[in-house]
Amino acid sequence: MTDAELIDAFESCLIPLESWKHRTHLRVAWIYLDRHGLDGAIERMRVGIPKLNAANAIIDGIDMGYHDTVTVAWLKIIEATRRAYGPEADSETFLDSHTQLHSKVLLRLFYSRERIMSAEAKVRFIEPDLAPLPRFDA
């Protein structure tokens, strides 16, 4: 699926649950960062993920559904990687070039389990407690 097809499917809530995996999340994040910058990507992901989850009947709970800190932290990590190494031609090429992003547990380098699993972290972005997220000039 091309980047354009993926975003169309995401925004139309047509990505089935079995296809809404880590890599797909990262691809959507990369596309939004490429098209709209960090603030625009955050805004679109905050709206789009809950809509897609609802379309897939995902029940929102402390350990499932949309999680704001996880979403924003991943966006910041992807954007820092894009700025450090270049944006690449498309989301697939980018992810193939940066295999460190394939690890779903990457955020454990930055957040303790208690902090990332808190009710506060789920509803709004909170800074990490183990190490700072990568920084970049806006």
Backbone as CSV, one residue per row, in Angstrom:
resi,resn,N_x,N_y,N_z,CA_x,CA_y,CA_z,C_x,C_y,C_z
1,MET,0.851,-1.169,0.000,0.000,0.000,0.000,0.901,1.237,0.000
2,THR,0.629,2.173,-0.881,1.407,3.399,-0.940,1.075,4.284,0.252
3,ASP,1.898,5.308,0.466,1.620,6.258,1.549,0.271,6.940,1.353
4,ALA,-0.027,7.341,0.125,-1.300,8.011,-0.149,-2.476,7.075,0.142
5,GLU,-2.365,5.821,-0.262,-3.431,4.852,0.000,-3.590,4.595,1.493
6,LEU,-2.471,4.525,2.207,-2.529,4.282,3.639,-3.225,5.428,4.369
7,ILE,-2.858,6.651,4.051,-3.495,7.804,4.716,-4.974,7.873,4.375
8,ASP,-5.315,7.602,3.132,-6.740,7.572,2.765,-7.490,6.534,3.587
9,ALA,-6.905,5.353,3.727,-7.540,4.283,4.514,-7.640,4.673,5.983
10,PHE,-6.565,5.290,6.522,-6.568,5.718,7.921,-7.645,6.769,8.162
11,GLU,-7.670,7.785,7.335,-8.622,8.874,7.532,-10.063,8.451,7.265
12,SER,-10.245,7.409,6.478,-11.577,6.877,6.205,-11.951,5.760,7.172
13,CYS,-11.067,5.483,8.131,-11.281,4.419,9.133,-11.509,3.059,8.480
14,LEU,-10.707,2.777,7.449,-10.851,1.533,6.713,-9.703,0.561,6.938
15,ILE,-8.845,0.835,7.911,-7.773,-0.105,8.227,-8.349,-1.119,9.211
16,PRO,-8.397,-2.392,8.820,-8.950,-3.403,9.734,-8.023,-3.630,10.920
17,LEU,-8.599,-4.058,12.012,-7.850,-4.262,13.249,-6.617,-5.129,13.031
18,GLU,-6.739,-6.200,12.246,-5.605,-7.097,12.038,-4.458,-6.443,11.256
19,SER,-4.711,-5.319,10.613,-3.663,-4.582,9.893,-3.142,-3.377,10.662
20,TRP,-3.784,-3.032,11.776,-3.409,-1.853,12.563,-2.332,-2.255,13.562
21,LYS,-1.138,-2.519,13.031,0.010,-2.997,13.800,1.006,-1.856,14.032
22,HIS,2.064,-2.157,14.770,3.088,-1.165,15.105,3.626,-0.463,13.856
23,ARG,4.015,-1.239,12.859,4.577,-0.644,11.635,3.569,0.280,10.956
24,THR,2.309,-0.086,10.950,1.291,0.759,10.332,1.141,2.067,11.095
25,HIS,1.154,1.999,12.413,1.142,3.227,13.224,2.323,4.124,12.830
26,LEU,3.516,3.526,12.753,4.716,4.301,12.437,4.646,4.898,11.044
27,ARG,4.124,4.146,10.103,3.990,4.666,8.737,3.051,5.874,8.716
28,VAL,1.913,5.772,9.374,0.972,6.895,9.416,1.643,8.098,10.083
29,ALA,2.350,7.865,11.172,3.060,8.945,11.858,4.063,9.609,10.923
30,TRP,4.862,8.813,10.217,5.871,9.360,9.291,5.207,10.210,8.214
31,ILE,4.119,9.707,7.644,3.428,10.442,6.577,2.921,11.784,7.095
32,TYR,2.305,11.780,8.262,1.805,13.035,8.820,2.953,13.983,9.157
33,LEU,4.042,13.477,9.702,5.200,14.333,9.977,5.728,14.932,8.688
34,ASP,5.807,14.135,7.643,6.312,14.602,6.359,5.408,15.675,5.756
35,ARG,4.123,15.507,5.912,3.159,16.430,5.296,2.817,17.641,6.155
36,HIS,2.834,17.468,7.497,2.264,18.503,8.369,3.173,18.962,9.501
37,GLY,4.371,18.404,9.622,5.243,18.768,10.731,4.755,18.148,12.034
38,LEU,5.519,18.359,13.103,5.228,17.715,14.377,3.878,18.121,14.948
39,ASP,3.596,19.412,15.034,2.328,19.847,15.628,1.132,19.335,14.836
40,GLY,1.208,19.419,13.521,0.117,18.928,12.684,-0.057,17.423,12.787
41,ALA,1.058,16.705,12.882,0.995,15.247,13.014,0.358,14.856,14.342
42,ILE,0.759,15.537,15.410,0.165,15.247,16.728,-1.344,15.468,16.673
43,GLU,-1.762,16.582,16.136,-3.186,16.905,16.048,-3.946,15.833,15.266
44,ARG,-3.414,15.426,14.134,-4.097,14.446,13.288,-4.126,13.051,13.919
45,MET,-3.042,12.668,14.582,-3.021,11.358,15.235,-3.971,11.343,16.431
46,ARG,-4.044,12.441,17.164,-4.947,12.512,18.324,-6.405,12.361,17.910
47,VAL,-6.734,12.780,16.730,-8.102,12.644,16.221,-8.283,11.292,15.515
48,GLY,-7.320,10.934,14.686,-7.468,9.768,13.814,-7.426,8.427,14.507
49,ILE,-6.518,8.253,15.467,-6.421,6.943,16.134,-7.704,6.611,16.894
50,PRO,-8.241,7.508,17.717,-9.500,7.163,18.388,-10.649,6.861,17.413
51,LYS,-10.706,7.584,16.297,-11.750,7.309,15.302,-11.573,5.922,14.699
52,LEU,-10.339,5.575,14.349,-10.089,4.253,13.784,-10.356,3.167,14.820
53,ASN,-9.941,3.403,16.061,-10.216,2.439,17.122,-11.720,2.212,17.282
54,ALA,-12.480,3.286,17.262,-13.937,3.163,17.391,-14.512,2.369,16.220
55,ALA,-14.006,2.618,15.024,-14.486,1.886,13.848,-14.178,0.398,13.953
56,ASN,-13.119,0.060,14.698,-12.728,-1.335,14.892,-13.233,-1.900,16.220
57,ALA,-14.126,-1.159,16.876,-14.742,-1.585,18.143,-13.705,-1.873,19.229
58,ILE,-12.631,-1.094,19.254,-11.635,-1.224,20.315,-12.140,-0.440,21.520
59,ILE,-12.281,-1.131,22.620,-12.760,-0.504,23.850,-11.605,0.257,24.491
60,ASP,-11.871,1.493,24.885,-10.836,2.314,25.500,-10.726,1.970,26.984
61,GLY,-9.519,1.633,27.410,-9.259,1.324,28.808,-7.840,1.721,29.153
62,ILE,-7.429,1.556,30.386,-6.106,1.986,30.811,-5.005,1.306,30.013
63,ASP,-5.213,0.057,29.594,-4.168,-0.654,28.869,-4.548,-0.964,27.424
64,MET,-5.546,-0.276,26.899,-5.931,-0.452,25.500,-6.554,0.835,24.983
65,GLY,-6.607,0.953,23.674,-7.164,2.149,23.066,-6.104,3.233,22.906
66,TYR,-6.550,4.447,22.644,-5.631,5.557,22.397,-4.865,5.924,23.666
67,HIS,-3.559,6.173,23.491,-2.681,6.560,24.609,-1.876,7.770,24.141
68,ASP,-2.153,8.925,24.728,-1.547,10.168,24.236,-0.031,10.204,24.403
69,THR,0.490,9.801,25.532,1.942,9.857,25.739,2.671,8.929,24.776
70,VAL,2.153,7.732,24.587,2.780,6.799,23.642,2.777,7.399,22.242
71,THR,1.665,7.950,21.825,1.551,8.530,20.483,2.515,9.695,20.287
72,VAL,2.508,10.643,21.204,3.354,11.831,21.053,4.830,11.470,21.180
73,ALA,5.181,10.584,22.094,6.582,10.171,22.240,7.086,9.526,20.954
74,TRP,6.298,8.631,20.362,6.715,8.015,19.096,6.857,9.064,17.994
75,LEU,5.937,10.002,17.920,6.060,11.059,16.914,7.362,11.844,17.095
76,LYS,7.713,12.150,18.330,8.952,12.892,18.593,10.183,12.064,18.224
77,ILE,10.160,10.778,18.501,11.285,9.911,18.150,11.424,9.798,16.634
78,ILE,10.320,9.615,15.945,10.364,9.521,14.485,10.845,10.836,13.879
79,GLU,10.352,11.945,14.385,10.777,13.248,13.845,12.255,13.493,14.103
80,ALA,12.744,13.132,15.276,14.178,13.292,15.563,15.009,12.431,14.614
81,THR,14.536,11.230,14.323,15.240,10.344,13.388,15.209,10.932,11.983
82,ARG,14.079,11.438,11.558,13.962,12.080,10.234,14.949,13.242,10.105
83,ARG,15.033,14.047,11.140,15.915,15.217,11.077,17.385,14.829,11.133
84,ALA,17.706,13.789,11.866,19.101,13.364,11.984,19.604,12.674,10.721
85,TYR,18.733,11.898,10.069,19.177,11.065,8.952,18.544,11.404,7.617
86,GLY,17.602,12.310,7.599,16.905,12.640,6.365,15.556,11.945,6.322
87,PRO,14.605,12.529,5.632,13.235,12.031,5.674,12.966,10.779,4.837
88,GLU,13.809,10.440,3.860,13.600,9.306,2.947,12.451,9.605,1.981
89,ALA,12.315,8.755,0.981,11.340,8.973,-0.089,9.913,8.671,0.344
90,ASP,9.749,7.671,1.201,8.412,7.289,1.650,8.531,6.573,2.988
91,SER,7.382,6.257,3.575,7.383,5.674,4.918,8.009,4.285,4.954
92,GLU,7.804,3.484,3.931,8.384,2.140,3.891,9.907,2.210,3.840
93,THR,10.443,3.059,2.996,11.894,3.216,2.875,12.483,3.710,4.187
94,PHE,11.811,4.668,4.806,12.268,5.203,6.080,12.347,4.099,7.132
95,LEU,11.289,3.324,7.279,11.270,2.276,8.301,12.247,1.147,7.980
96,ASP,12.440,0.851,6.712,13.435,-0.156,6.335,14.846,0.322,6.658
97,SER,15.070,1.627,6.622,16.391,2.205,6.906,16.652,2.374,8.399
98,HIS,15.601,2.377,9.202,15.739,2.651,10.639,15.076,1.543,11.452
99,THR,15.709,0.393,11.435,15.134,-0.793,12.070,15.030,-0.666,13.583
100,GLN,15.746,0.266,14.187,15.625,0.474,15.631,14.200,0.863,16.008
101,LEU,13.466,1.432,15.078,12.089,1.848,15.342,11.108,0.674,15.336
102,HIS,11.551,-0.474,14.878,10.670,-1.648,14.814,10.351,-2.206,16.194
103,SER,11.163,-1.873,17.178,10.954,-2.396,18.528,9.811,-1.651,19.217
104,LYS,8.744,-2.372,19.513,7.599,-1.763,20.188,7.929,-1.342,21.618
105,VAL,9.014,-1.854,22.168,9.361,-1.546,23.553,10.409,-0.430,23.662
106,LEU,10.666,0.261,22.588,11.661,1.337,22.584,11.385,2.391,23.661
107,LEU,10.135,2.658,23.944,9.808,3.687,24.936,10.264,3.309,26.338
108,ARG,10.577,2.029,26.581,11.081,1.617,27.893,12.433,2.247,28.217
109,LEU,13.136,2.734,27.202,14.390,3.450,27.440,14.148,4.812,28.078
110,PHE,12.936,5.333,27.903,12.603,6.680,28.335,11.642,6.731,29.519
111,TYR,10.747,5.759,29.592,9.678,5.775,30.595,9.719,4.535,31.479
112,SER,9.521,4.747,32.774,9.296,3.608,33.659,7.895,3.069,33.370
113,ARG,7.677,1.813,33.709,6.355,1.207,33.514,5.284,1.982,34.271
114,GLU,5.597,2.384,35.488,4.616,3.116,36.297,4.196,4.424,35.627
115,ARG,5.151,5.127,35.082,4.840,6.429,34.473,4.055,6.259,33.172
116,ILE,4.510,5.378,32.302,3.853,5.232,30.998,2.471,4.604,31.128
117,MET,2.262,3.796,32.174,0.969,3.134,32.358,0.019,3.925,33.254
118,SER,0.412,5.134,33.623,-0.455,5.931,34.489,-1.670,6.460,33.718
119,ALA,-2.733,6.710,34.452,-3.941,7.274,33.850,-3.640,8.641,33.239
120,GLU,-2.787,9.416,33.886,-2.419,10.737,33.361,-1.726,10.625,32.014
121,ALA,-0.789,9.678,31.879,-0.048,9.512,30.630,-0.967,9.092,29.490
122,LYS,-1.998,8.377,29.808,-2.931,7.931,28.771,-3.694,9.102,28.161
123,VAL,-4.084,10.066,28.969,-4.956,11.139,28.480,-4.228,12.399,28.028
124,ARG,-2.962,12.567,28.462,-2.192,13.739,28.003,-0.715,13.376,27.993
125,PHE,0.038,14.049,27.132,1.463,13.762,27.033,2.182,14.181,28.310
126,ILE,2.994,13.279,28.841,3.869,13.614,29.957,5.295,13.251,29.569
127,GLU,6.224,14.021,30.080,7.644,13.803,29.779,8.121,12.509,30.441
128,PRO,9.143,11.901,29.872,9.669,10.657,30.449,10.398,10.888,31.768
129,ASP,10.564,9.794,32.516,11.238,9.882,33.805,12.592,9.160,33.834
130,LEU,12.938,8.406,32.798,14.222,7.690,32.794,15.295,8.402,31.977
131,ALA,14.917,8.926,30.833,15.850,9.648,29.952,15.024,10.587,29.084
132,PRO,15.591,11.728,28.702,14.815,12.652,27.855,14.641,12.089,26.453
133,LEU,13.506,12.430,25.859,13.294,12.081,24.459,14.274,12.863,23.603
134,PRO,14.599,12.371,22.421,15.511,13.116,21.538,14.989,14.518,21.272
135,ARG,15.896,15.459,21.250,15.544,16.870,21.001,15.958,17.248,19.583
136,PHE,15.261,18.225,19.053,15.586,18.756,17.737,15.063,20.182,17.672
137,ASP,15.648,20.960,16.793,15.182,22.336,16.607,13.884,22.322,15.810
138,ALA,12.930,23.073,16.279,11.613,23.116,15.601,11.684,23.816,14.276
